[in-house]
Amino acid sequence: MIQNSLEAQKQYMNLVKDAEFAIMMASTLHSIAVGNMLPSNVKSIIVDINPAVVIKLSDRGTSQAIGIVSDVGTFLPLLVEELEKE
């Protein structure tokens, strides 16, 4: 656990700097924090049961975001099922 917020932000930025795709699920604060660090060309999927979170993240100035209002516990098994078909 990183207790220093500046150090945590540096770690996040290091992890997402080369990202081309991001799935942000269920953790509002973490999703918003990471979403704010992603370049606008990163394709993003936002999954949250709270529509306000989905709107906030998908409306951050990118056309590369898809928002899904759903419980993550419902979404993940469906995602796994679809991926296993491939």
Steps between C-alpha positions, in 0.01 A plus 500: 500500500632841403398763752666796330254629238770657280692172492180311423428736209853444363449124521163523320649721227784255449254213464268673251752695290503244217140386532294461185189362671357528851210333678394694809261317729320559827752715683378854440795689646763281336320503166470878499864541606627267228258642243641847563854372435423320174568673170185568295599241239480209747195283441307459825211296629337620820283257697322622811158459654484877555402681178660825622841332512460357151395841363783683677763264364363458150450877459860602564571626151566176318298319239687184590292417811209262538291513816307203636263543794504158663599317812858376455396163643262461206733648238815296568352151453343615172832646386682176584236299315542713187880491515500122533301475175793648311 
